[in-house]
């Protein structure tokens, strides 16, 4: 761990700075440190850096006793909180790094005070928050927590009816809509019985709760829509606050976005394909993904920022552990709110849990749009979807090939084809990184594209699009240019080798250029045609010399 890098990023939900030298009363400092340790344990765990000022200035520690600090935190917490402390030396100063684990239960100070982290600040927790917070820690799925302050009166029967009617359309074979309302909600785990009384889970409140009940029990469960005009892209000209059930929120957002979702027509044979600025299934998947993965213990809202050329969705809560921008497409899904994700799957709003990001990337590229972009911050994730249509010919090519060959391109295949269209060549390593696959799986995808006749090996351990793809994309000279560049590079390498060695053979050319035996022969024959080489010997013993 680079402690200077941690400090440079400032305080955040799991990082707290505390001065040692500026607080003379060390007994008071121990109370402050204990308060911060309790807040971290009740949130995500993290580190307290003692000897660092709020602005990141390193002032260090002196005359300290590590054992005394650990025991002080232990003695001042209920239940007893175990921490670990490490001395780190930075810029001639000593920093004490207190490691606080995430608690499996709620922690309080010995004075009975309970705290949690809100962004980079520590805030008190109130008694009405304890049951929800405690349940969330036990089962690790906040959406499956029972809301103690809930009853059958909080259920919006009209919302239940609407969900059942939509399910009949989405899945005519489903038997769920045939159940009575109470059985329907129990089967989805949206309600549970406790002490012979009906209680709603967090997911239940979010799917079928009355608007007033959502506001009372989960006020942070809010989606804020902001519209920006082309004239002023810094200040919104329209705002809609949605503290309504999930499906109603999705319907309302869909209605708003679709009302100004312009269409571009692509002629494919006798048919016209309508491509919208923002494909409906893409922005719906993105919104549902945000709802599934947001942190409902954070006071932040989901923001949907709508510009003429992009939609930006801001989601409170960072990526789950192990997921980042470089593996989000292929990493197994880790929904922060599992019950919400499972309910959406059962209601047929998503095909299967964890497939949303894959669909977002595939369909954006398929319809000629720029790649979606994820950005991460300490306590938020943003997804940007751009509307511009980059290349009609690419979309036309994909549709025609799927129809002709009765295949469905996978996300990884489309991403590699798109990269090749934009960049000309790709290595196995670059393809692996771009498609977010292992080298072995990436090689399999490249082999599939080769077998379909879309990609060919280009020597130098690279791959290019085949001639027929270039022509399908309307690029009559691209293939020729790539092949010529390939030959020029091979020729230069062979000449440089022969300047240092007397001769070269086919095997050495293959090794030098990373190409096949056939391609090596092509290079050598072409260089002989250009009077650059002369052969010596017969067949398997043949070598080539620079022509004098």
Secondary structure as the mmCIF struct_conf table of DSSP 4:
data_model
#
loop_
_struct_conf.conf_type_id
_struct_conf.id
_struct_conf.beg_label_comp_id
_struct_conf.beg_label_asym_id
_struct_conf.beg_label_seq_id
_struct_conf.end_label_comp_id
_struct_conf.end_label_asym_id
_struct_conf.end_label_seq_id
HELX_RH_AL_P HELX_RH_AL_P1 UNK A 3 UNK A 8
TURN_TY1_P TURN_TY1_P1 UNK A 9 UNK A 9
STRN STRN1 UNK A 12 UNK A 12
TURN_TY1_P TURN_TY1_P2 UNK A 13 UNK A 14
STRN STRN2 UNK A 15 UNK A 18
BEND BEND1 UNK A 20 UNK A 22
HELX_RH_AL_P HELX_RH_AL_P2 UNK A 26 UNK A 41
TURN_TY1_P TURN_TY1_P3 UNK A 42 UNK A 44
STRN STRN3 UNK A 46 UNK A 50
TURN_TY1_P TURN_TY1_P4 UNK A 51 UNK A 51
STRN STRN4 UNK A 52 UNK A 52
TURN_TY1_P TURN_TY1_P5 UNK A 54 UNK A 55
BEND BEND2 UNK A 56 UNK A 56
STRN STRN5 UNK A 58 UNK A 58
BEND BEND3 UNK A 63 UNK A 63
HELX_RH_AL_P HELX_RH_AL_P3 UNK A 66 UNK A 75
TURN_TY1_P TURN_TY1_P6 UNK A 76 UNK A 76
STRN STRN6 UNK A 77 UNK A 78
BEND BEND4 UNK A 79 UNK A 79
HELX_LH_PP_P HELX_LH_PP_P1 UNK A 80 UNK A 82
STRN STRN7 UNK A 83 UNK A 90
TURN_TY1_P TURN_TY1_P7 UNK A 91 UNK A 92
STRN STRN8 UNK A 93 UNK A 100
HELX_LH_PP_P HELX_LH_PP_P2 UNK A 101 UNK A 103
BEND BEND5 UNK A 104 UNK A 105
STRN STRN9 UNK A 108 UNK A 109
TURN_TY1_P TURN_TY1_P8 UNK A 110 UNK A 111
BEND BEND6 UNK A 112 UNK A 112
STRN STRN10 UNK A 115 UNK A 118
TURN_TY1_P TURN_TY1_P9 UNK A 119 UNK A 120
STRN STRN11 UNK A 121 UNK A 124
HELX_RH_AL_P HELX_RH_AL_P4 UNK A 127 UNK A 139
BEND BEND7 UNK A 140 UNK A 140
HELX_RH_3T_P HELX_RH_3T_P1 UNK A 142 UNK A 144
STRN STRN12 UNK A 146 UNK A 146
TURN_TY1_P TURN_TY1_P10 UNK A 148 UNK A 149
HELX_RH_3T_P HELX_RH_3T_P2 UNK A 152 UNK A 154
STRN STRN13 UNK A 155 UNK A 155
HELX_RH_AL_P HELX_RH_AL_P5 UNK A 157 UNK A 170
TURN_TY1_P TURN_TY1_P11 UNK A 172 UNK A 173
BEND BEND8 UNK A 175 UNK A 175
HELX_RH_3T_P HELX_RH_3T_P3 UNK A 176 UNK A 178
BEND BEND9 UNK A 179 UNK A 179
HELX_RH_AL_P HELX_RH_AL_P6 UNK A 181 UNK A 187
TURN_TY1_P TURN_TY1_P12 UNK A 188 UNK A 189
BEND BEND10 UNK A 190 UNK A 190
STRN STRN14 UNK A 191 UNK A 194
TURN_TY1_P TURN_TY1_P13 UNK A 195 UNK A 196
STRN STRN15 UNK A 197 UNK A 200
STRN STRN16 UNK A 201 UNK A 201
HELX_RH_AL_P HELX_RH_AL_P7 UNK A 202 UNK A 208
STRN STRN17 UNK A 209 UNK A 209
HELX_RH_AL_P HELX_RH_AL_P8 UNK A 211 UNK A 217
TURN_TY1_P TURN_TY1_P14 UNK A 219 UNK A 220
STRN STRN18 UNK A 223 UNK A 227
BEND BEND11 UNK A 230 UNK A 231
BEND BEND12 UNK A 233 UNK A 235
BEND BEND13 UNK A 237 UNK A 237
STRN STRN19 UNK A 238 UNK A 242
BEND BEND14 UNK A 244 UNK A 244
HELX_RH_AL_P HELX_RH_AL_P9 UNK A 246 UNK A 258
TURN_TY1_P TURN_TY1_P15 UNK A 259 UNK A 260
STRN STRN20 UNK A 263 UNK A 268
TURN_TY1_P TURN_TY1_P16 UNK A 269 UNK A 270
STRN STRN21 UNK A 271 UNK A 276
BEND BEND15 UNK A 277 UNK A 278
HELX_RH_AL_P HELX_RH_AL_P10 UNK A 280 UNK A 293
BEND BEND16 UNK A 294 UNK A 294
TURN_TY1_P TURN_TY1_P17 UNK A 296 UNK A 297
BEND BEND17 UNK A 298 UNK A 299
STRN STRN22 UNK A 302 UNK A 306
BEND BEND18 UNK A 308 UNK A 309
STRN STRN23 UNK A 310 UNK A 316
BEND BEND19 UNK A 317 UNK A 317
HELX_LH_PP_P HELX_LH_PP_P3 UNK A 319 UNK A 320
TURN_TY1_P TURN_TY1_P18 UNK A 321 UNK A 322
TURN_TY1_P TURN_TY1_P19 UNK A 325 UNK A 330
BEND BEND20 UNK A 331 UNK A 331
HELX_LH_PP_P HELX_LH_PP_P4 UNK A 332 UNK A 333
BEND BEND21 UNK A 336 UNK A 337
HELX_RH_AL_P HELX_RH_AL_P11 UNK A 338 UNK A 346
TURN_TY1_P TURN_TY1_P20 UNK A 347 UNK A 348
BEND BEND22 UNK A 349 UNK A 352
TURN_TY1_P TURN_TY1_P21 UNK A 353 UNK A 354
HELX_RH_AL_P HELX_RH_AL_P12 UNK A 356 UNK A 366
TURN_TY1_P TURN_TY1_P22 UNK A 367 UNK A 368
STRN STRN24 UNK A 369 UNK A 369
HELX_LH_PP_P HELX_LH_PP_P5 UNK A 370 UNK A 372
STRN STRN25 UNK A 373 UNK A 377
TURN_TY1_P TURN_TY1_P23 UNK A 378 UNK A 379
STRN STRN26 UNK A 380 UNK A 386
STRN STRN27 UNK A 389 UNK A 389
HELX_RH_AL_P HELX_RH_AL_P13 UNK A 392 UNK A 405
TURN_TY1_P TURN_TY1_P24 UNK A 406 UNK A 406
HELX_RH_AL_P HELX_RH_AL_P14 UNK A 411 UNK A 423
BEND BEND23 UNK A 424 UNK A 424
STRN STRN28 UNK A 425 UNK A 427
HELX_RH_AL_P HELX_RH_AL_P15 UNK A 428 UNK A 435
TURN_TY1_P TURN_TY1_P25 UNK A 436 UNK A 436
HELX_RH_AL_P HELX_RH_AL_P16 UNK A 439 UNK A 452
TURN_TY1_P TURN_TY1_P26 UNK A 453 UNK A 453
BEND BEND24 UNK A 454 UNK A 454
STRN STRN29 UNK A 455 UNK A 457
BEND BEND25 UNK A 459 UNK A 459
TURN_TY1_P TURN_TY1_P27 UNK A 460 UNK A 461
STRN STRN30 UNK A 462 UNK A 465
HELX_RH_AL_P HELX_RH_AL_P17 UNK A 467 UNK A 472
TURN_TY1_P TURN_TY1_P28 UNK A 473 UNK A 474
TURN_TY1_P TURN_TY1_P29 UNK A 476 UNK A 477
HELX_RH_AL_P HELX_RH_AL_P18 UNK A 478 UNK A 500
BEND BEND26 UNK A 501 UNK A 502
STRN STRN31 UNK A 504 UNK A 504
HELX_RH_AL_P HELX_RH_AL_P19 UNK A 506 UNK A 513
TURN_TY1_P TURN_TY1_P30 UNK A 514 UNK A 514
HELX_RH_AL_P HELX_RH_AL_P20 UNK A 517 UNK A 529
TURN_TY1_P TURN_TY1_P31 UNK A 530 UNK A 531
BEND BEND27 UNK A 532 UNK A 532
STRN STRN32 UNK A 533 UNK A 536
BEND BEND28 UNK A 537 UNK A 537
HELX_RH_3T_P HELX_RH_3T_P4 UNK A 539 UNK A 541
STRN STRN33 UNK A 543 UNK A 546
#
